[in-house]
Amino acid sequence: MTGTTPRYAVQRPTGSISTGRCREPSAPQVKKLIAESVTAKARELVRGLSD
């Protein structure tokens, strides 16, 4: 029971990052992805302001 349902619940929002583990490893990876996208947007804004 616990092996099947959490997998699909975790894999859909994160993509194919977490394979068979529970939600613990996916949370920091999601935060990392969000941080990367936020920093990328911040760099674009800084470039626009500097130009």
ROSE-4610 file (N, C-alpha, C; in Angstrom, 1 decimal, always signed):
// ROSE-4610
residu = [M/M/M/T/T/T/G/G/G/T/T/T/T/T/T/P/P/P/R/R/R/Y/Y/Y/A/A/A/V/V/V/Q/Q/Q/R/R/R/P/P/P/T/T/T/G/G/G/S/S/S/I/I/I/S/S/S/T/T/T/G/G/G/R/R/R/C/C/C/R/R/R/E/E/E/P/P/P/S/S/S/A/A/A/P/P/P/Q/Q/Q/V/V/V/K/K/K/K/K/K/L/L/L/I/I/I/A/A/A/E/E/E/S/S/S/V/V/V/T/T/T/A/A/A/K/K/K/A/A/A/R/R/R/E/E/E/L/L/L/V/V/V/R/R/R/G/G/G/L/L/L/S/S/S/D/D/D]
num = [1/1/1/2/2/2/3/3/3/4/4/4/5/5/5/6/6/6/7/7/7/8/8/8/9/9/9/10/10/10/11/11/11/12/12/12/13/13/13/14/14/14/15/15/15/16/16/16/17/17/17/18/18/18/19/19/19/20/20/20/21/21/21/22/22/22/23/23/23/24/24/24/25/25/25/26/26/26/27/27/27/28/28/28/29/29/29/30/30/30/31/31/31/32/32/32/33/33/33/34/34/34/35/35/35/36/36/36/37/37/37/38/38/38/39/39/39/40/40/40/41/41/41/42/42/42/43/43/43/44/44/44/45/45/45/46/46/46/47/47/47/48/48/48/49/49/49/50/50/50/51/51/51]
x = [+0.8/+0.0/+0.9/+1.8/+2.6/+3.6/+3.9/+4.9/+4.4/+3.1/+2.6/+2.0/+1.2/+0.5/+1.4/+2.3/+3.2/+4.1/+4.4/+5.3/+4.7/+3.4/+2.7/+2.5/+2.2/+1.9/+3.1/+4.3/+5.6/+6.1/+5.9/+6.5/+5.9/+4.6/+3.9/+4.3/+4.3/+4.8/+6.3/+7.1/+8.5/+9.1/+8.3/+8.8/+9.4/+10.5/+11.0/+12.3/+12.3/+13.4/+13.4/+12.4/+12.3/+11.8/+12.5/+12.2/+11.2/+11.7/+10.9/+10.8/+11.4/+11.5/+10.2/+10.1/+9.0/+9.2/+8.4/+8.4/+9.7/+10.4/+11.6/+12.6/+13.1/+14.2/+13.6/+12.3/+11.8/+11.7/+11.4/+11.2/+12.4/+13.6/+14.8/+15.1/+14.8/+15.0/+14.1/+12.8/+11.8/+12.3/+12.7/+13.2/+14.4/+15.3/+16.4/+16.0/+15.0/+14.6/+13.9/+13.1/+12.5/+13.5/+14.5/+15.6/+16.3/+16.6/+17.3/+16.4/+15.1/+14.3/+14.2/+14.1/+14.0/+15.3/+16.4/+17.7/+17.8/+17.3/+17.4/+16.5/+15.3/+14.5/+15.1/+15.7/+16.3/+17.5/+18.2/+19.3/+18.8/+17.7/+17.1/+16.6/+16.0/+15.6/+16.8/+17.8/+19.0/+19.6/+19.6/+20.1/+19.3/+18.0/+17.1/+17.3/+17.5/+17.7/+19.1/+20.1/+21.4/+21.5/+20.8/+20.8/+20.0]
y = [-1.2/+0.0/+1.3/+1.3/+2.5/+2.7/+1.6/+1.6/+2.2/+2.1/+2.5/+4.0/+4.3/+5.6/+6.8/+6.8/+8.0/+8.3/+7.2/+7.4/+8.3/+8.0/+8.8/+10.2/+10.3/+11.6/+12.5/+11.9/+12.6/+12.9/+11.9/+12.0/+13.1/+13.3/+14.2/+15.7/+16.2/+17.6/+17.9/+16.9/+17.1/+16.7/+15.9/+15.4/+14.0/+13.7/+12.3/+12.3/+13.2/+13.4/+12.2/+12.1/+11.0/+9.7/+8.6/+7.4/+6.6/+6.0/+5.1/+5.6/+6.7/+7.1/+7.9/+8.1/+8.9/+10.4/+11.2/+12.7/+13.4/+12.8/+13.5/+14.0/+13.1/+13.6/+14.6/+14.6/+15.4/+16.9/+17.1/+18.4/+19.4/+19.0/+19.8/+20.0/+19.0/+19.1/+20.1/+20.1/+21.1/+22.5/+22.6/+23.9/+24.4/+23.5/+23.8/+24.3/+23.6/+24.0/+25.4/+25.6/+26.9/+28.0/+27.7/+28.7/+29.0/+28.0/+28.2/+29.1/+28.8/+29.6/+31.0/+31.2/+32.6/+33.4/+32.7/+33.4/+33.8/+32.9/+33.2/+34.4/+34.4/+35.6/+36.9/+36.7/+37.9/+38.4/+37.5/+37.9/+38.7/+38.1/+38.8/+40.2/+40.4/+41.7/+42.6/+42.1/+42.9/+43.4/+42.4/+42.8/+43.9/+43.7/+44.7/+46.1/+46.1/+47.4/+48.0/+47.2/+47.7/+48.2/+47.5/+47.9/+49.2]
z = [+0.0/+0.0/+0.0/+0.9/+1.0/-0.1/-0.8/-1.9/-3.2/-3.4/-4.7/-4.7/-3.8/-3.8/-3.6/-2.7/-2.6/-3.8/-4.5/-5.7/-6.7/-7.0/-8.1/-7.6/-6.3/-5.7/-5.7/-5.5/-5.5/-6.9/-7.8/-9.2/-10.0/-9.8/-10.7/-10.5/-9.3/-9.2/-9.5/-9.1/-9.2/-10.5/-11.3/-12.6/-12.4/-12.9/-12.8/-11.9/-10.9/-10.0/-9.0/-8.3/-7.2/-7.9/-7.7/-8.3/-7.4/-6.4/-5.5/-4.1/-3.8/-2.4/-1.9/-0.6/-0.1/-0.4/+0.3/+0.0/+0.5/+1.4/+2.0/+1.0/+0.1/-0.9/-1.9/-2.2/-3.2/-2.8/-1.5/-1.0/-1.2/-0.8/-1.0/-2.5/-3.3/-4.8/-5.4/-4.9/-5.4/-5.0/-3.7/-3.3/-4.1/-4.5/-5.3/-6.7/-7.3/-8.6/-8.5/-7.5/-7.3/-7.1/-6.3/-6.1/-7.4/-8.2/-9.5/-10.4/-10.5/-11.4/-10.9/-9.5/-9.0/-9.2/-9.1/-9.3/-10.8/-11.7/-13.1/-13.5/-12.9/-13.1/-12.6/-11.4/-10.8/-11.7/-12.2/-13.1/-14.4/-14.9/-16.1/-15.7/-14.5/-14.1/-13.9/-13.3/-13.1/-14.5/-15.4/-16.8/-17.4/-17.3/-17.9/-17.2/-15.9/-15.2/-15.6/-15.7/-16.0/-17.5/-18.4/-19.8/-19.9]
